[in-house]
Amino acid sequence: MDRFEWKAEYSVDDATLDAQHQEMIAIINELADQLRRPDVSATAARDVFDRLAAYVTSHFSYEEGRIADAGYPLESIAAHRAEHNKILRQVQDFEQLFESGDVAVLQQLMPFLYGEWLILHICGTDKDYVPYITGAH
């Protein structure tokens, strides 16, 4: 799979959130590079998985606070948080399967990270809060 590159259309019009999304993309690209290697070590992949999970957890917490401060409706925040929790559980499930020796899971991991998560979440769900953080609602 090719590397994922940031595009202006992914922006949520908030410099901090955009920078965090870009950092997540960089970590995901690093994970893809590790997993693409024929001699990938479980330790190296686990280190990147762990960094990704830690960064994502921090980002999700920041994002949820940011949209709450912007006046995003509480029911929308709850739905957003539920989606965040689902994504994080899925990343952790992929990591556990990989660590258990299921290398076939890697065929599903990157399409999930690049597609379902980055494209659908950032370009879909996250775009819903843009009017609130820009004051245009």
Summary of the structure (lengths in Angstrom):
residues: 137
radius of gyration: 15.5
end to end distance: 38.0
largest distance: 50.5
contacts: 385
relative contact order: 0.16
helix: 80%
strand: 0%
